Amino acid sequence: MSPPVVVELHEWEVRGPRGKPGDPLGGRGLESAADRALCERLAQERRLIVRELAHGLEIEATSHVGRIDLGPLRITITPKLGEDRLLRLLRYAYGLRDLHLVGEARFGQDGALLEELVAKQLHAEARELWSRGLDRRYVAVAEELGSPRGRIDMNAVARRIGPPRPTLPCGHHVRREDSALNRALLAGLRLGARVAEDRGLAALLTRLADTLAVDVREVPPSASLLSRARASLDRLSAAYEPALSLVRLLFEGAAPALDDAEEPAIALPGFLFDMNRFFQALLDRFLKENLPKCEVRSEQRLSEMMRYAPGENPRGRRPPRPRPDFMVIGPDGSRAILDAKYRDLWQHELPRDMLYQLAIYALSGADGGTATILYPTAAKGARRARIEIREPLRGGTRASVLLQPVDLEELDAAIGAGDTKAGRQARREMARRVALG
């Protein structure tokens, strides 16, 4: 089997046919109906956009990074964040422990860093849980026992016919490891072994999964499984939360539209990691921890902003409910609406859909309301920008959209400053500047 033709891009980069000898995209097209259907699905979800042009293929990357195979092509999208910084921020965003990882993850031409980074961290988390003892829950069991235990089912005894038996029907409770938490963990290990390019890592994940499978029933990965597992978390099983976050990342990266109720999840020939969701999780934890006098609400619905006019909703549909990523409520009752967008708006233009979305958020307040886009950047001279939403006839300003840069190097340094007075002060100052200007 011939090796794949590798096409490398960075996040938000567009690559088309160049018309030069050896150009991997020149003169190519999608080879099968399955590839076209997959590309259409990915484009609908804004994961990756592949266009068939007259002279070859054009590929547009978005906020998703990783790799995907399309026929003989292997498309890899790498993040601009350095490997060490990405791992530190990933651990902070999802509350992962600083566990020892088997081997090291490095960017390569196979574009396998992200999935192997997540899979290695999952292996470390799962191994730690297994060494300390897996979660065990009491389960009601009804069975015939020679030595009675629990409550004897006298109704079942009365219904017996035929010769006497040496057992009695009993109902009792036993502690078993076959719980929703362990099923989700086992499904995540199996998925990690499937997406990992490194054979050694895949073997480690498979070996640990086989160990769990002795006492845990295997079920296919699904959104409902993860929901049940997360709902069963309590004080005694809180150590599972980082592992569940990693399993969720693997599911979302390896199966498009996992949460789509109308269409089933499909296996992706590769792995695409949503940096926008990671950036949102990173800011969510940072703002909640470092704005002590403010209340930070995640994905707060603006439920009263839009409604159907009375008597003019013939289909009886629910009104739209915009949901910004964050709402920060100050001690004086002031509100700031924030939305995280993983696109360097200092280096790239602001897309219209982002602007229109934030304009709606800004107009949800009184006159002079604002909404802020938080975007990552590495540019040292990046400063806040303001777009005014004006009344075209009367000339007044209705609202404003702010473009607030978040210096990822400064954020990494502030997080790594430790639990010292200077470190806490640096984090709080940065959080106030980012959220409140």
N, C-alpha and C positions, 0 to 999 in steps of 0.2 A: 504494500500500500504506500503510495507516494506521500511525502510529508505535506502538511497543509501550507497554503500560501498565506503568509502573515501580513496583515495590514494594521499598522500601529497608529493610534490617535491619542490625543489628550482630551479631557472633558471639554465639551462645548466646541470642539474643533470640527471643521467641515473638510472632507477630503474627497476629491473627485478625480476623474481620469486626467492624466497629465500629458498623454500623447507621446511619451518617451519609451524607448525600448526597455523591456523588463517591468513596465508599470503594471502592478498587480490588479489595478481596477480597469485599465484600458481594454476595450473590446469585450468586456464581460457582461453577463446578465445572470439573473437568477435561474437556476437549472431545473427547478421542479415547482409544482403547484404547492407542495408543502412549505417550501422556502418562501414563496410569495405570501402564503397565508400567515406564516410566522412573522414576516416583516410587516404585514398589515396590522397584525395584533400588537407588535412592538411599537409601531408608529402611533396607534390609537392611544397607547398608554404612555407615550412620550419617553420611552426607554431608549430607543435607537431608531433612526430614520434612514432607510436605504431606498434610494431612487434609481430606477433604471433609465439611463439616458441613451441618446443615440450612439455615443462613443464609449459607453462603459457604465460603471456604477458610481454613484455619489453617496457617501456615507456622512451622516451628520450625527455627532455625539451630543448627548444631553448631560444631565447630572448623574447618569448611571455610568459606573466604571466596572471593568472586568473583561470578560471574553465571551464570544459567541461564535459558533461554527455555522457557516452557510455554504453547503456544498464543499468545494475545495478551499474556501476562504476561511481563515481564522481571524476575526476582527478583535483586536484588543484595545481597550480604552483605559489609560492609566491616569490616576489622580495626580495633581500637582503637589499635593502634600508629600513631604518626605516620609520614608517608611517608619522611622522611629517616632516621629511626631504623630503620624496617623495612628500608630498602635497606642501611644499614650492617650490621645484624645478619644480613641475608640473605647479604651478601658474606662476612662472617666465618664463618657456619655452614657454608657450602659451599666455602670456600677460593677465592672468586672474586677476580679482580684488579680493582683500582680503575680500570677502563677508562672512556674517555669514552663516554657514551651519547648516541645521536642524539636530540635533542629532550629533553623532560622528561615524566615520568609524573606525572599528577595524578588524584586521585579525581574522578569525574564521575558524572552520573546514569546513565551506561551501565555503571558498575561495572567498568571495564576496566583498573583499575590493575594488578592482580596479574599477569595474563597478559601484559600489555604490558611490565611491569617485567622479567619473566623473559625474554620474547622479545627485548627490547632488549639485555639483558645477554648473551644467547646470540649475537646478531648481532655484538656487540663482541668476544666471545671467538672466534667463528668467523672474523671478519675478521682478528684478530690471528694466528690459526693459519695462515690462507691467505697473509698477507703474509710470514710467516716460512718458509713452505713446508710443504705438507701431508705427513702421514705416508706413507711409501712402503715397501712390503714386496716381497721377492723372491717371485715366483710361478713355479712350474714350468709350462713351456709346451712343447707338442709341435706342430710345424708343419713344412711343406715350405719349405725355404729355398734360394734360388739360390746364396747365399754361406753355406756351412755354418758353424754356430755351436754350441758346446757339444759334445754327444755325438751322433754319427750312429747312427741306429737301424738296425743291419745286418740284424736280423731282418725289419724292414719292407722293406728293399731286396731281400732274398732272396725275399720273397713277391710281388714285383712281376711282373706279366705285361703284355705289350703292348709298344709301342714305347718307346724310352728317353725319359726326362724330363729337363728342364734343372734340376730341383730334387732335393734329398735330404731325407729325413725326419730331423729333428734334435730333440733334447730339450735345452732350455736354460732358464735362469732370467732373468727380466726384473724390474726394479723398477717397480711400478705403484702408483698412488694408490687403486686399487679395493680397499680393506681394510675390515674390520669397523668400525674407528674412523671412517673417512670416510663409510661408509654410514650409521652412526648419526648422525653430524653432519648429513648431508644430510637424513635423515628428520626430525631435529629442526627444521631450518630450514623445511622444508615445513609441519610442524605449527604452528610459530610463525606462519608467514604465514597459516595458516587461522584460528587463534584470535584474531589481532590485529584489533582494531576500527579502529585507525588505518590508513588506506589507504597513507599514506606509509611507515610502518613495514613493512606487508605487502609493498609494492613493493621495499623494500630487502632484505628477507629472500628474496623470490623471485628477485631479481637475483643475489644471492650463491649461492643454491641452484642456479640455472641454470649459474653458472660452475663449481661443483663437479660438476654432472651431466655435464659434457663427458667427464670421466675416471673418474667414480665411478658404479657401477650403482645405480639407485634400487630400494629394497626397502621394503615397508610396515613401519611401526613395530611392534615387538613386544618383549616382555620378553626373549625369547631373543637378539634382536639386541643389546640393551643388555648382556646378560650376556656375549656373545661379545666385544663391544667392550671392556668393562671387564677381561675376562680377558686381553686382548691388550696391556694397558698394560704398559710397561716403562720403564726409565730414559730411553730416548730419546723416548718418547711421553708422558711424565708431564704435559706441558702440556695434554693433552686432558682431564684429569680434571675440571677445573671445567666445561668444556663438556658432558661426559657427565652431570654432576650436574644441569645446567640442562635437558638433554633429558629426563632422568628426571622432573623436576618437570613439564614440559609433558605428558609421556605420562600421568602419574598424574592431572593436573588435567583432561585432555581425554578420557580414556577410563576409565570406571569398571571396576574389577576387572581391571586390566591383568595382574596376576599370577595370576588365577584360572585354574587348569588345566582346569576343567570347562566353563566358559562363556567364549565368545570376548569380547574387548574390544569395546565398542560406542562409537561416536562420541557425545560428549556435546554437546548444543546449548548450548555455553557453556564455562565453565572454572571449576573449583572447586579451590582451593589448600588443602592440608591443613596448617593452622597447627600442629597437634599434632606432625606429623612434622618440621616446621621447628623447633619448640621442642626436640624431642628431639635433632636434629642440632646445634643451637646449644649445648645443655648438654653434649653428647658431646665436642665440641671444647674447650669451656671447661674442663671438669673434667680431661680428659686433659692439657691443657697446663699446668694450674695446681695439680695435686696431685703434685708431683715425687716424694714419698716413698711414694706409694700407687700401686697398680695398678688401673686403671679398665677393667673388662670390659664391653663393650656386648652387650646381649641374651644374657646368660649363661643357658643352660638349667639349670633345677633338675631334672636328669635322674633323681635318686634319690628325689625327694620322693613321687611317686605311682607305684603299680604295681597291676596286676591280681593278685588273690590266686592263689596257685598252684592250678592245676586249675580255676579259675573264670573263664576267658577263652575261652568257646566259639567266638567269632568270630576269635580269634587277633589281636586288634587291639593296636596299640602303646599303651603307657600315656601319659596326658597328661603333658606336660612344660612346666610354667609357665616363662615367659621374661621376667623383669623387664628394664627398659630398661638399668639399670646395676647392676653390683656393684663396690663399692669395697673393695679389700683393703688394709688398713693394714700398716705395717712390722712390727707385732706379730702379724699374722695375723688381726686382727679384720676382720669383714665387715659392710658396710652395703649393704642392698638399697634401690635408689632407682627410682622410676618417674615419668616426666615426663607431666603431664596439662595440656593447654592449656585450663584453665578457672579463672577467678579464684575460688578457694574462699574468699577473704576476703569477697567480695561476694555469692557464690552458695552455695547449699547443696551439700554433698557428695553426689553421686549414689550410690545403693546399689551399682551394679555396680562403681564405682571402689573403694568401701570393701571389698566382698567380695573383690575381686581382691587388694588390698593386705593384707587379713587372711590370705589364703592364703600370700602371700609371708612375712609376719611369722611365721606358725606353722611355716614351713619350718626355722626355727632352733631352738635349745634354749629352755627356759623363759626368759621375759623377752626374747625376740627382738623386733626392731623392723623395720618397713619404712616408707619415707618417700615421700610424694607431693610432688614438686616442681611447684609451680604458679606461673604468672606473675601479677603484680599491679602496679598503679601506686599503690596506697594506701600512704602513708608510715607509717601506724601498724600495718601488718600484722605479726603475730607468729606464731611457731610454735604449733601446737595439737597435742594428743596425745589419741588415742582408745584407751582400754584395752580389750583383749579379755579378758573375765573368765570364770572358771569359775562357772556359775550355781549349782551345788550346794554346792561347797566354799568359794566366795567368793574364790579367789585370782586373780591376774592372770596370764594365759597369755602374752600378747604385747601389743604396742602398734603403732598406726599413727600416724605423725607427718605433719602437714600443714605443709610448709615453704614459705613464700613466697619467690619470686625477684623482687626489684625490678628490672624491666627497665630503668628509667632508670639505676639504679646499675650494672647489668651493662653497659649501653651506655657509660657513663662509664669504667668499669674497662677495657673493651676498647680504648677510644679513648685511654687514658692514655699509650700508647706504650711503647717498650722502655726505660724508665728504671727506676731502683731503686725509686722510689716507686710507679710503675705496676705493676711486677712484684709488689711487696709487697701492693698493694691487691687485685690479682687473686687472689693466693694466699689472702689472708685471707677474701675473699668465697667462694672455692671451698671452703675448709675449713668455713666457716659453713653453706653450702648443703648440702654433702654429709655432713658429720660433726656438724653441730649446734654 
